[in-house]
Amino acid sequence: MASRTPLVGRRTVSEWFTWAAIVLGVVTVVSIVLGVLAIVRLTDARNLVVSRNGPALTASLQLSNALVNQETGVRGYALTGEETFLRPYRTGRVEAADALAQLHSITAIDEHAEIRRDVAEVERRMAAWREAYAEPTIRAVAADGPAADAKPEQELGRALFDRVREAMAREQANMVAVRDAGREQLSDAARFLTATFVAIAILLVLGIVGVVVALRRTVSLPLRGVARRVRRTARGDFEHEIVGEGPRDVVALAEDVDTMRRRIVEELSEITTAHRQLDEQTRELQRSNAELEQFAYVASHDLQEPLRKVASFCQLLEKRYKDQLDERGEQYIEFAVDGAKRMQQLINDLLAFSRVGRFTSELEPIESEQVLSQALTSLATAIEESGAEIVVHHPLPRVRGEVSLLAGVFQNLVGNALKFRGEERPRIEIGAARDGDDWTFAVTDNGIGIEPDYAERIFMIFQRLHPKDVYAGTGIGLAMCRKIVEYHGGRIWLDTESAEGTTFRFTLPALQETE
């Protein structure tokens, strides 16, 4: 016998899946953190290039253009004295102020400290040019007109503006350097983001593959082993023990299945023994049935022949020696004839009861109204003598059955209603109603009725509720009805809720629509 894997120290399948979920969760969280960091870095670099470096360089170019416009306007006004030349100067001052405001706002971060110093230097030199040359020149031309010899002032203005250009060039050079550095930083951030996502993909793949491999080795393979052993047992090999490996609950499952296997082996042994006994009983039953068939043959031929002789010779005695017999002798002969006839009727009823379900033809769709009509025809004399009123609630359904047997059911029920009638004129109602997959037939009369306590006893063979000298019969009729109805797949019962008289109900399966 194979050794069992110990349960101690083994994790369950749910624990293995929990650990797998934790590992995948950690890998996912790490991947998300790395991805977020890479995206934040890229976003910061992009914002520096797009939102600060680019606008700062644009503002620097606008400042340079504004300064050039101012210098051009002042120089033209100094030479001609025309007011139109002051428009570029004034416009340039406004544009320069806007550009400086933008540069101060944009370069407020630490990365632009050097640019802030350059902008401050440009602003200082621009103010010096304006105060030392531009504004005095404008006032002098406005007061005295263009000077005949303005060369010294022009040389001063050119020198001061060259200093402004020098500072502006240095500022723009630094701005371009910062822009290029920002672009490089953006490229580095993009490369870092790509590398991060590649690393995340590799990390996720490795994590998933590792979890799958671990689960396969720790859970899937042990389960397959147990399933393989279970399938072998399912194919009929009950001798091999089912042993589990791996997680604790898989081992426990294998033990439970093996316990079931051992129980099946025990039950199979019991079933084999029971089958052997059943085969013996079947052979005994076949022998008994053969003897019953032989008895039926004897009862239908050999037993009835002596009864017919007894009845015939008793009738001959009564006919020939009638004048010599007293009243008691005639009564004895009458008893003998009546007993022989009742014995014949009993044998015939027993034969009919034993034949139900054994010597019958195949069931087929029939009209229950025709079956009832056949039964009423057989009872025509009794109906006429009793003056009974037969009420049939049409239409009666088509059912599957055998005409002669179902006619016997109607004949027994209607015959009992005629036999056990009260003082009133007999009234018998027959109808049917659909109840799910069945038709429920009802035979109701206004006779003497039956106590509810006897509702089950009346369907037992040879059970009588009245002495035979009061109501004739063998006590087989209702037992025969139950056997016929059950043979047709239905059931029969006494309706104990009937207020007056007797109501028998029985069911028959309804025909399918295709039928």
Secondary structure as UniProt FT lines:
FT   TURN            8..9
FT   HELIX           13..46
FT   HELIX           47..53
FT   HELIX           54..80
FT   HELIX           83..85
FT   HELIX           86..106
FT   TURN            107..108
FT   HELIX           110..112
FT   HELIX           113..129
FT   HELIX           130..134
FT   HELIX           135..144
FT   HELIX           151..215
FT   HELIX           216..220
FT   HELIX           221..234
FT   TURN            235..236
FT   HELIX           248..298
FT   HELIX           299..303
FT   HELIX           304..320
FT   TURN            322..324
FT   HELIX           327..355
FT   TURN            356..358
FT   STRAND          364..367
FT   HELIX           368..378
FT   HELIX           380..386
FT   STRAND          389..392
FT   STRAND          398..401
FT   HELIX           403..419
FT   STRAND          427..435
FT   TURN            436..437
FT   STRAND          438..445
FT   HELIX           452..454
FT   TURN            455..456
FT   HELIX           457..459
FT   TURN            461..462
FT   TURN            468..470
FT   HELIX           477..487
FT   TURN            488..489
FT   STRAND          492..494
FT   TURN            496..497
FT   STRAND          502..510
//
